[in-house]
Amino acid sequence: MRLSTINLQKRLNTKSKPLPLWLTLPTAWLAGAVFLLALAPYGFWPLAIVSPAILYSLLVPQMSGRRAFIIGEAYGMGLWCVGGFWLYTAIHDYSDTPTWLALILIALMGLGMGLFHGFLALIFNRMVGKQPFSFAALWVLQEWLKTWLFTGFPWLFVGYAFTEEYWLSSLAPIAGVFAVSFVAILLAASLVELMRQRSSYAVVSVMLLAISTSLWLINPQWTKPKGTPDLSVSLIQGNISQDIKWLTQYQVETLKIYAKLTRTEWGRDVVVWPESSIPMFQDEAVGFISEMVKMANATNTTWITGIPYKDKAAFNASTDKYPPFYNSVMALGAEADGLYKKQRLVPFGEYIPFEGVLDIFPSLAGSQDIKSYSRGSDQQSPLQVRGHTIGTAICYEVAYPDTTRKNAMDTDFLLTVSNDAWFGTSAGPLQHLQMVQMRALENGRWFIRATNTGVTAIIDYKGRIVKRAPQFERTVLRGEIEARVGNTPFMLMGNYPILIIIALLLLVSYLGRRSRSTRDRRSIVHTKKSFKVENKE
């Protein structure tokens, strides 16, 4: 049927119009900012639906690519300036940065991380069809990119808001946290379309929710108990203030604190000290370590501790200035063996990015070698403890789904040690704990978490917190853990299934947009010709 000029005009007029920019940008910023309340410790998960739904509704109207990018950037800045504000504590309180400069650095961090949502909005506006599938696919794509691009900063994922909402997080053992994020974002965008009287997308969202809810009710056991007795564990929380932790004059006092807390725990199956609880290299604490190992052997206890490790065997004086050193975890004592070296290092905290470039500055040449830890291999053997194997993650390594997945292969349970004292009483440590819960659920393994100031916890294979110690107290958390064997689908396939799905959705959406654009151009040309004919008549 021929499209008349009047009908074409009506069709164009039905497209929603964008809000004024002065109203759009604060709305986008606030939508990103409130997402924090969906995560720990607040846990108001509906905001993980509302927040991206607002961004979707702001991007649906026709607009320029520049406008879309600015809206996405505003949302991303709100998300990171508020959701990542826990970094302020580390920058201001423990790095002696003035308040004004610390706030500027937080703003710059928000600006940089906001680029992920800025480009999401730009691509959504210019390259793919404006519908929930492409929006959800782009959202997951930018979350995945945060796990590796520019070393990665995998924080503030939508899926984490549903860690304990098992009607949705039951998808995690199958396809990981990104699958949870995908369904949540699809639901958010579909609700917007439902209000626009387009219900087909909501049907698909409900179907996916029905699948995840069915999995929750059926409760498939992706892994199974190994059949060995549970291990008794004691997690030591030293509560050493960050401003004195690395002071040379306080090192001996730190060792005394941990030794005293452990005195009543010898005889347990496993005693765990947190990240860098021994604040010196292993060759500088030989006597102390020998005493602890002697106690562990005498009481048939495995002792696991975080410690900086200097690899003298790998030092070549003719080519190297210093021996490589690592942020590591050692398993010692009865029925224990192994050394794990951290793979994912914190930029500027544990290493200097682009360190070779510094050599062009005479005053800085070589200085980065003193400051930088070396990266551990991604092919390390798991720790051996009392006939079991342990997959290990140090500090924010546990935020990387794929790294934890690889470390969990062929292990019986998982261990993470951390020092979250850097982030004080902010939400950072609690968000960190929530990620550990998700990793436990993805891999179907119990997770024990020993920290300096909290949150020290024991988490079961379903991601549920079995026990946790209070923060900022010098204490010991005791519990029992179960060894489990087998692999979840996520352990076997990783992120590939969800990445393939989003790639296909984006391809179909891109081709669909091109096809519609071609048809629209032809319709306009045809309408113009018809209009000329009508005028002649």
C-alpha positions as CSV (number, residue, x, y, z in Angstrom):
1,M,0.0,0.0,0.0
2,R,1.3,3.4,-1.0
3,L,2.5,5.6,2.0
4,S,1.0,9.0,1.6
5,T,2.7,12.2,2.8
6,I,0.1,12.7,5.5
7,N,0.6,9.1,6.8
8,L,4.3,9.5,6.8
9,Q,4.1,12.7,8.8
10,K,1.8,11.0,11.3
11,R,4.3,8.2,11.7
12,L,7.2,10.6,12.3
13,N,5.1,12.5,14.9
14,T,4.4,9.4,16.9
15,K,8.1,9.1,17.8
16,S,8.7,10.2,21.4
17,K,10.5,13.5,21.9
18,P,13.5,13.9,24.2
19,L,13.4,15.9,27.4
20,P,15.3,19.2,27.5
21,L,19.0,18.6,28.1
22,W,19.0,20.6,31.3
23,L,16.6,18.1,32.7
24,T,17.9,15.0,31.0
25,L,21.5,15.2,32.3
26,P,20.6,15.5,36.1
27,T,18.1,12.8,35.7
28,A,20.7,10.5,34.1
29,W,23.3,11.3,36.8
30,L,20.8,10.6,39.6
31,A,19.7,7.4,37.9
32,G,23.3,6.2,38.0
33,A,23.9,7.4,41.5
34,V,20.9,5.6,43.1
35,F,22.2,2.3,41.7
36,L,24.5,2.1,44.8
37,L,21.5,1.4,47.0
38,A,20.8,-1.8,45.0
39,L,24.1,-3.3,46.2
40,A,25.5,-4.3,49.6
41,P,25.1,-3.1,52.3
42,Y,21.7,-1.6,51.3
43,G,20.4,-4.4,49.1
44,F,17.4,-2.7,47.7
45,W,17.5,-4.7,44.5
46,P,14.5,-3.1,42.7
47,L,16.7,-0.1,42.0
48,A,18.9,-2.4,39.9
49,I,15.8,-2.5,37.6
50,V,14.7,1.1,38.0
51,S,18.1,2.7,37.4
52,P,18.9,1.2,34.0
53,A,15.2,1.5,33.0
54,I,15.5,5.3,33.4
55,L,18.6,5.4,31.2
56,Y,16.8,3.3,28.6
57,S,13.8,5.7,28.6
58,L,16.1,8.7,28.2
59,L,17.8,7.1,25.2
60,V,14.7,5.8,23.3
61,P,13.7,9.1,21.7
62,Q,15.4,10.2,18.4
63,M,18.5,12.3,19.1
64,S,22.0,12.9,17.8
65,G,24.9,10.6,18.6
66,R,26.5,13.4,20.6
67,R,23.5,13.9,22.8
68,A,23.2,10.1,23.5
69,F,26.9,9.9,24.4
70,I,26.5,12.8,26.9
71,I,23.5,11.2,28.5
72,G,25.3,7.9,28.9
73,E,28.4,9.6,30.2
74,A,26.2,11.5,32.8
75,Y,24.7,8.2,33.9
76,G,28.1,6.6,34.2
77,M,29.5,9.5,36.2
78,G,26.6,9.2,38.7
79,L,27.2,5.5,38.9
80,W,30.9,5.7,39.6
81,C,31.2,8.9,41.6
82,V,28.6,7.6,44.1
83,G,29.0,3.8,43.7
84,G,32.8,4.0,43.8
85,F,33.1,6.7,46.4
86,W,34.7,4.3,48.8
87,L,38.0,5.0,46.9
88,Y,37.9,8.4,48.6
89,T,38.9,6.8,51.9
90,A,42.0,5.3,50.3
91,I,42.9,8.5,48.4
92,H,42.2,11.0,51.2
93,D,42.7,9.2,54.5
94,Y,45.6,6.9,53.7
95,S,47.4,8.7,50.9
96,D,47.4,12.2,52.5
97,T,45.7,13.7,49.6
98,P,43.9,17.0,50.3
99,T,40.1,16.9,50.3
100,W,39.7,19.1,47.2
101,L,42.2,17.0,45.2
102,A,40.7,13.7,46.3
103,L,37.3,14.9,45.2
104,I,38.7,15.9,41.8
105,L,40.3,12.5,41.5
106,I,37.0,10.8,42.2
107,A,35.3,13.0,39.6
108,L,38.0,12.1,37.1
109,M,37.6,8.5,37.9
110,G,33.8,8.9,37.3
111,L,34.5,10.7,34.1
112,G,36.8,7.9,32.8
113,M,34.6,5.0,33.9
114,G,31.5,6.8,32.6
115,L,32.9,6.4,29.1
116,F,31.7,2.8,29.2
117,H,28.1,3.9,29.4
118,G,28.8,6.9,27.1
119,F,29.8,4.6,24.3
120,L,27.0,2.2,25.2
121,A,24.5,5.0,24.6
122,L,26.2,6.2,21.4
123,I,26.2,2.7,19.9
124,F,22.6,2.1,21.0
125,N,21.6,5.4,19.3
126,R,23.5,5.1,16.1
127,M,24.3,1.5,15.2
128,V,21.7,-0.9,16.5
129,G,17.9,-1.0,16.8
130,K,16.5,0.8,19.8
131,Q,14.9,-2.1,21.7
132,P,15.5,-4.0,24.9
133,F,17.6,-6.9,23.4
134,S,20.2,-4.6,22.0
135,F,20.3,-2.5,25.1
136,A,20.7,-5.5,27.4
137,A,23.4,-6.9,25.1
138,L,25.3,-3.6,25.0
139,W,25.1,-3.4,28.8
140,V,26.6,-6.8,29.3
141,L,29.3,-6.0,26.7
142,Q,30.4,-3.0,28.7
143,E,30.4,-4.9,31.9
144,W,32.5,-7.6,30.3
145,L,34.9,-5.1,28.9
146,K,35.5,-3.8,32.4
147,T,37.0,-7.1,33.4
148,W,40.0,-6.7,31.1
149,L,40.2,-3.4,29.2
150,F,43.0,-1.2,30.6
151,T,43.7,-3.9,33.2
152,G,40.1,-4.0,34.2
153,F,38.0,-2.5,37.0
154,P,35.1,-5.1,37.3
155,W,32.9,-3.3,39.9
156,L,29.2,-2.2,40.1
157,F,27.7,-4.9,37.9
158,V,23.9,-5.2,37.9
159,G,24.0,-8.9,38.5
160,Y,25.6,-8.4,42.0
161,A,22.4,-6.8,43.2
162,F,20.7,-10.2,42.8
163,T,23.3,-12.3,44.5
164,E,20.9,-13.4,47.3
165,E,17.8,-13.2,45.1
166,Y,18.0,-16.8,44.0
167,W,15.0,-16.6,41.7
168,L,17.3,-14.8,39.3
169,S,20.9,-15.6,40.5
170,S,20.2,-19.3,39.9
171,L,21.5,-18.5,36.4
172,A,25.0,-17.8,37.8
173,P,26.2,-21.4,37.9
174,I,25.2,-21.8,34.3
175,A,26.4,-18.6,32.6
176,G,27.9,-16.4,35.4
177,V,27.1,-12.9,36.7
178,F,26.7,-11.5,33.2
179,A,23.7,-13.8,32.5
180,V,22.1,-12.4,35.7
181,S,22.9,-8.8,34.5
182,F,21.4,-9.6,31.0
183,V,18.1,-10.8,32.3
184,A,17.8,-7.9,34.8
185,I,18.5,-5.3,32.1
186,L,16.2,-6.9,29.6
187,L,13.5,-6.8,32.2
188,A,14.2,-3.1,33.0
189,A,14.0,-2.1,29.3
190,S,11.0,-4.3,28.7
191,L,9.0,-2.6,31.5
192,V,9.7,0.7,29.7
193,E,8.4,-0.8,26.5
194,L,5.4,-2.1,28.3
195,M,4.5,1.4,29.4
196,R,4.8,2.4,25.7
197,Q,2.2,-0.4,25.0
198,R,4.8,-2.8,23.4
199,S,4.3,-6.0,25.4
200,S,6.3,-8.5,23.2
201,Y,9.6,-7.8,25.0
202,A,8.0,-8.3,28.4
203,V,6.9,-11.8,27.3
204,V,10.5,-12.8,26.6
205,S,11.6,-11.3,30.0
206,V,8.9,-13.2,31.8
207,M,10.0,-16.4,30.1
208,L,13.6,-16.0,31.2
209,L,12.5,-15.2,34.7
210,A,10.4,-18.3,34.7
211,I,13.5,-20.4,33.7
212,S,15.6,-18.9,36.4
213,T,12.8,-19.3,39.0
214,S,12.3,-22.9,38.0
215,L,16.1,-23.5,38.5
216,W,15.8,-22.0,41.9
217,L,12.8,-24.3,42.8
218,I,14.3,-27.4,41.3
219,N,17.7,-26.6,42.9
220,P,20.0,-28.7,40.7
221,Q,23.2,-29.8,42.4
222,W,25.9,-28.8,39.9
223,T,28.6,-30.0,42.3
224,K,28.4,-32.7,45.0
225,P,30.1,-33.3,48.3
226,K,33.5,-35.0,48.1
227,G,32.4,-37.4,50.9
228,T,35.3,-36.5,53.2
229,P,34.8,-35.1,56.7
230,D,34.3,-31.3,57.0
231,L,37.3,-29.3,57.8
232,S,37.4,-27.1,60.9
233,V,38.8,-23.6,60.0
234,S,39.8,-20.6,62.0
235,L,40.1,-17.3,60.2
236,I,42.2,-14.7,62.0
237,Q,41.2,-11.0,61.8
238,G,44.0,-8.9,63.1
239,N,42.4,-5.5,62.7
240,I,45.6,-3.7,62.0
241,S,45.1,-0.1,61.1
242,Q,46.2,0.8,57.6
243,D,48.2,3.8,58.7
244,I,50.5,1.7,60.8
245,K,50.4,-1.7,59.0
246,W,53.5,-1.1,56.9
247,L,55.5,0.9,59.4
248,T,58.8,-0.8,60.1
249,Q,58.6,-0.1,63.8
250,Y,55.2,-1.8,64.0
251,Q,56.1,-5.0,62.2
252,V,57.0,-7.0,65.3
253,E,53.9,-5.9,67.1
254,T,51.8,-7.1,64.1
255,L,53.4,-10.5,64.3
256,K,52.7,-10.6,68.0
257,I,49.0,-9.8,67.5
258,Y,48.5,-12.6,65.0
259,A,50.5,-15.1,67.0
260,K,48.5,-14.3,70.1
261,L,45.1,-14.6,68.3
262,T,46.2,-18.0,66.8
263,R,47.4,-19.4,70.2
264,T,44.0,-20.9,71.0
265,E,43.4,-22.1,67.4
266,W,46.3,-24.6,67.0
267,G,44.7,-28.0,66.7
268,R,42.1,-26.9,64.2
269,D,42.4,-28.4,60.7
270,V,43.1,-25.1,59.0
271,V,44.2,-21.6,60.4
272,V,44.1,-18.8,57.9
273,W,45.8,-15.3,58.2
274,P,44.8,-12.6,55.8
275,E,46.6,-10.8,53.0
276,S,50.1,-9.6,53.9
277,S,49.4,-10.3,57.5
278,I,53.2,-10.9,57.7
279,P,54.3,-7.4,56.6
280,M,57.7,-8.3,55.4
281,F,59.3,-10.6,52.9
282,Q,59.6,-14.3,53.8
283,D,63.4,-14.1,53.9
284,E,63.1,-11.4,56.5
285,A,60.8,-13.4,58.8
286,V,62.5,-16.8,58.6
287,G,62.7,-17.2,62.4
288,F,59.1,-16.2,63.0
289,I,57.8,-18.5,60.2
290,S,59.8,-21.4,61.5
291,E,58.2,-21.0,65.0
292,M,54.7,-20.9,63.5
293,V,55.4,-24.0,61.3
294,K,56.7,-25.8,64.4
295,M,53.5,-25.0,66.2
296,A,51.4,-26.1,63.3
297,N,53.2,-29.4,62.9
298,A,53.0,-30.1,66.6
299,T,49.2,-29.7,66.6
300,N,48.5,-31.2,63.2
301,T,47.3,-27.9,61.9
302,T,47.6,-26.4,58.4
303,W,48.6,-22.8,58.5
304,I,47.9,-20.5,55.5
305,T,49.1,-16.9,55.5
306,G,49.4,-14.0,53.2
307,I,52.9,-12.7,52.8
308,P,55.0,-10.7,50.3
309,Y,57.3,-13.3,48.6
310,K,60.7,-12.5,47.2
311,D,61.8,-15.0,44.5
312,K,65.6,-15.1,44.9
313,A,65.8,-18.2,42.7
314,A,64.6,-16.1,39.7
315,F,67.1,-13.3,40.3
316,N,69.8,-12.8,37.8
317,A,72.3,-10.1,39.0
318,S,73.6,-9.6,35.5
319,T,70.2,-8.6,34.0
320,D,68.0,-7.7,36.9
321,K,68.2,-4.9,39.5
322,Y,66.1,-6.6,42.0
323,P,64.6,-10.1,42.6
324,P,60.9,-10.3,41.5
325,F,58.5,-10.2,44.4
326,Y,54.9,-11.2,44.6
327,N,51.8,-10.6,46.7
328,S,51.4,-14.3,47.8
329,V,49.7,-16.9,49.9
330,M,51.7,-19.8,51.5
331,A,50.4,-23.1,52.8
332,L,52.6,-24.4,55.6
333,G,52.5,-26.9,58.5
334,A,50.8,-30.2,58.6
335,E,49.7,-31.8,55.3
336,A,50.2,-28.5,53.5
337,D,52.1,-27.4,50.5
338,G,52.0,-24.6,47.9
339,L,52.6,-21.0,47.1
340,Y,50.1,-18.8,45.2
341,K,51.2,-15.6,43.5
342,K,48.7,-12.9,42.8
343,Q,47.8,-12.6,39.1
344,R,45.7,-9.4,39.0
345,L,47.6,-6.5,40.4
346,V,46.1,-3.1,41.5
347,P,47.3,-0.3,39.2
348,F,49.5,2.2,41.1
349,G,48.8,0.3,44.3
350,E,50.9,-2.8,43.4
351,Y,52.5,-1.9,40.1
352,I,53.1,1.2,37.9
353,P,51.4,1.0,34.5
354,F,53.6,1.5,31.5
355,E,56.6,1.3,33.8
356,G,59.0,1.0,30.9
357,V,58.0,4.5,29.7
358,L,59.3,6.0,32.9
359,D,62.9,5.1,31.9
360,I,62.9,8.1,29.5
361,F,62.8,10.4,32.6
362,P,66.3,10.3,34.3
363,S,64.9,11.1,37.7
364,L,62.4,8.2,37.5
365,A,64.4,5.6,35.6
366,G,64.4,2.3,37.6
367,S,62.2,3.7,40.4
368,Q,59.2,1.7,39.2
369,D,61.1,-1.6,39.8
370,I,61.2,-0.9,43.5
371,K,57.5,-0.2,43.7
372,S,56.1,-2.9,41.4
373,Y,55.0,-6.4,42.4
374,S,55.4,-9.0,39.7
375,R,52.4,-10.8,38.2
376,G,51.9,-14.4,39.1
377,S,51.4,-17.0,36.3
378,D,47.9,-17.9,35.2
379,Q,48.9,-21.5,35.2
380,Q,49.6,-22.0,38.9
381,S,48.9,-25.2,40.8
382,P,46.3,-25.0,43.6
383,L,47.4,-25.1,47.2
384,Q,47.5,-28.6,48.8
385,V,45.8,-28.8,52.2
386,R,45.0,-32.0,54.1
387,G,44.3,-34.1,51.0
388,H,42.3,-31.3,49.4
389,T,43.1,-28.7,46.7
390,I,42.3,-25.0,47.3
391,G,41.7,-22.3,44.6
392,T,43.0,-19.0,45.8
393,A,42.3,-15.3,45.1
394,I,44.0,-12.4,46.7
395,C,42.1,-9.2,47.4
396,Y,40.2,-7.8,44.4
397,E,41.2,-10.7,42.2
398,V,37.9,-12.2,43.3
399,A,36.1,-9.5,41.4
400,Y,37.3,-11.1,38.1
401,P,34.8,-13.9,37.3
402,D,37.1,-15.7,34.7
403,T,40.2,-15.6,36.9
404,T,38.4,-17.1,39.8
405,R,36.8,-19.7,37.5
406,K,40.1,-20.8,36.2
407,N,41.6,-21.0,39.7
408,A,38.6,-23.0,40.9
409,M,39.2,-25.8,38.4
410,D,40.0,-29.2,40.0
411,T,39.7,-27.8,43.5
412,D,37.6,-28.8,46.5
413,F,37.0,-25.3,48.0
414,L,38.0,-21.7,47.5
415,L,40.0,-19.2,49.6
416,T,40.4,-15.5,49.4
417,V,42.5,-13.2,51.6
418,S,42.2,-9.5,51.6
419,N,43.0,-6.2,53.4
420,D,40.1,-3.9,53.0
421,A,41.3,-1.5,55.7
422,W,42.1,0.9,52.8
423,F,38.4,1.6,52.4
424,G,37.4,2.2,56.1
425,T,33.8,2.2,57.0
426,S,32.6,2.7,53.4
427,A,30.5,0.3,51.3
428,G,33.6,-1.0,49.5
429,P,34.4,-4.0,51.7
430,L,30.7,-5.1,51.7
431,Q,30.5,-4.8,47.9
432,H,33.7,-6.9,47.9
433,L,32.1,-9.6,50.0
434,Q,29.0,-9.7,47.7
435,M,31.3,-10.5,44.8
436,V,32.8,-13.4,46.8
437,Q,29.3,-14.7,47.3
438,M,28.7,-14.6,43.5
439,R,32.0,-16.4,42.8
440,A,30.9,-19.2,45.2
441,L,27.6,-19.5,43.5
442,E,29.1,-19.5,40.0
443,N,31.6,-22.2,40.9
444,G,29.6,-24.3,43.3
445,R,32.3,-24.2,45.9
446,W,32.5,-23.1,49.6
447,F,34.5,-20.0,50.0
448,I,36.5,-18.9,53.1
449,R,37.5,-15.3,53.3
450,A,40.1,-14.0,55.8
451,T,40.6,-10.2,56.0
452,N,42.5,-7.8,58.1
453,T,39.6,-5.6,59.2
454,G,36.6,-7.3,57.7
455,V,34.5,-8.7,56.3
456,T,35.9,-12.1,57.3
457,A,33.3,-14.8,56.4
458,I,32.5,-18.4,55.5
459,I,30.3,-18.8,52.4
460,D,28.6,-22.0,51.2
461,Y,28.4,-23.3,47.6
462,K,25.1,-21.4,47.1
463,G,26.7,-18.1,47.9
464,R,25.0,-17.9,51.3
465,I,26.9,-16.4,54.2
466,V,27.1,-19.1,56.8
467,K,29.2,-17.1,59.3
468,R,30.8,-13.7,59.4
469,A,32.9,-11.8,61.9
470,P,32.1,-8.2,62.9
471,Q,34.2,-5.5,61.1
472,F,36.9,-3.6,62.9
473,E,37.3,-6.1,65.7
474,R,40.4,-8.2,66.6
475,T,38.8,-11.6,66.5
476,V,38.7,-15.2,65.2
477,L,36.0,-16.7,63.1
478,R,35.6,-20.4,63.5
479,G,33.5,-22.7,61.4
480,E,33.3,-25.9,59.3
481,I,33.6,-26.2,55.5
482,E,32.6,-28.9,53.1
483,A,34.8,-30.1,50.2
484,R,32.9,-30.4,46.9
485,V,33.8,-31.8,43.5
486,G,32.4,-31.5,40.0
487,N,32.0,-28.5,37.7
488,T,29.2,-26.1,37.1
489,P,28.4,-25.2,33.5
490,F,30.0,-21.8,34.1
491,M,33.2,-23.5,35.1
492,L,33.3,-25.5,31.9
493,M,32.2,-22.8,29.4
494,G,33.0,-19.6,31.2
495,N,31.5,-16.4,29.6
496,Y,31.4,-17.8,26.1
497,P,27.7,-18.7,26.0
498,I,26.5,-15.2,27.1
499,L,29.1,-13.5,24.9
500,I,27.9,-15.5,21.9
501,I,24.3,-14.6,22.6
502,I,24.9,-10.9,23.0
503,A,27.1,-10.9,19.8
504,L,24.2,-12.5,17.8
505,L,21.7,-10.1,19.3
506,L,23.8,-7.1,18.4
507,L,24.4,-8.5,14.8
508,V,20.7,-9.1,14.2
509,S,19.8,-5.7,15.7
510,Y,22.4,-4.0,13.5
511,L,21.2,-5.7,10.3
512,G,17.5,-5.0,11.3
513,R,18.3,-1.3,11.7
514,R,20.0,-1.1,8.4
515,S,17.1,-2.9,6.7
516,R,14.6,-0.5,8.3
517,S,16.7,2.5,7.3
518,T,16.8,1.3,3.7
519,R,13.0,0.8,3.7
520,D,12.4,4.2,5.2
521,R,14.6,6.0,2.7
522,R,12.7,4.2,-0.1
523,S,9.4,5.2,1.4
524,I,10.4,8.8,1.7
525,V,11.6,8.9,-2.0
526,H,8.4,7.2,-3.1
527,T,6.3,9.6,-1.0
528,K,8.0,12.6,-2.5
529,K,7.3,11.3,-6.0
530,S,3.7,10.7,-5.1
531,F,3.4,14.1,-3.7
532,K,4.7,15.6,-6.9
533,V,2.3,13.6,-9.0
534,E,-0.6,14.7,-6.7
535,N,0.4,18.4,-7.1
536,K,0.5,18.1,-10.9
537,E,-2.9,16.6,-10.9
